[in-house]
Amino acid sequence: MAIESAGIMNLREAKPAQGQGLFYGYRTARAWWYSAWLRTLARFSRTTLGSFWMGLSNLLSVAVLGVVYSTVLKVADPSVYIVYLGFGITIWGLISQASLAGSGLFIQRREQLLSNAMPSVFYCLEEWAFQLQTFAQAFVVVFAAFAFIQPSLLLNAVSFLWLPLLNLAFFTFWVIVLMAVLGARFKDFAQLMPIVLQLLFLVSPILYKREGLGRLQFLADFNPFYQALAPVRDALIEGRLQLRTELLVLSFNLIAVVLAGLLLTKLRYRLPLWV
């Protein structure tokens, strides 16, 4: 307990000089991005294909699931379904993994929160960068493979993808912060998240079309994870971009990101006590 108290006192003395929140994150962008990249390199150290395994394993999973579910669901055009399924699973992987990692982030960083003056936003940004890098490696391989099936994906990506993808990135950051704070405050939260994510996956139109929910389509409307996923997939596959809606969502996400930074600044002395 004495060590923890000393660590918290060090935080109180050192953090004001270093800065807090998103401004600190901006100043240290190269550090947390490079730190995340080192984690990625360490993950596939001494392998021949390196980080390419991330995209390859995701592509193989999509191919197997696509063949199985297109047969079970008796899909008329399996190739179109595999593209639909593949992008859905790949994007869901970013959202779900970010949520799971965030829910246990501060617990895993407990010693660092207690023993040094590094603001908590740094750990959130590093985790965010790691999840984005992992997603990019999986997404590029899947996209390249699917572009041979549907060449229109290339034009759709250039014309319509940028705004939904930006919204997805900002959404992922504030979700990580929210999950990290809740996971630090409530110790059972990290155990609950896998169950919640599994249920959300099952009621989200990822393995099936939205119309397949029938009267339960409202579940997709009130599912924030699916609402972050669907515009990216629609922009890629259908070349559809609801510009006004996406701009409103962008405004909301930017506000949520700022509030997330302010929340971490406000809780900078409480987090070490919670973990």
C-alpha angles and dihedrals in degrees: 000000000000090000091051091049091050090050092051091049089053089052091052092051100043107035100067089059093051099046131237144240128011094340089061089047090053092050092050098039094122091051099052094039092051091044089055090048090053088055089053092050092047090051092064101027116151093013121126098226096036116190090355085084088072093061094038095052091048091049092050091049091050092048093051094044091045093054093045098045095040087057095044093045092041093232114196095217111030095183092058091045093051090054090049092047095043097055091043094053093043094052092042088053090062094048097044097043091047090051093048093046092047094051091062099029101105093039089057091046094048097119092048093049090053101040106041141037097242109135115242091239088071092063091047092050092047091052090046091052091048092052092047092050091049091048093049092053092051095040097051093054093046092045093050091051094046093047087071090056096043112020089185088075090077094057092042091051093052095044106036113012104077100077099043089046091051090051090050091053094050091044090053092053098053091042089056090051093047093048092046093053093045091046091052094047098043115038094199092056095086089053092049097050098073089055093047092047092049091052092046090051092053094050094043119093095244103111090033140024121276090247088063089075091066110184090003094068088112087074089069092047092056096040106101092193092056091044088058092047102044100063092054093051093043091050091052102042104030101024089235122150124172095203099187092048093047092050090052090049089049090054090050093048093049091051090047091051091051091047090049090054091048091048092054090048092051093048097044093113097037099052094070089053093050097050 
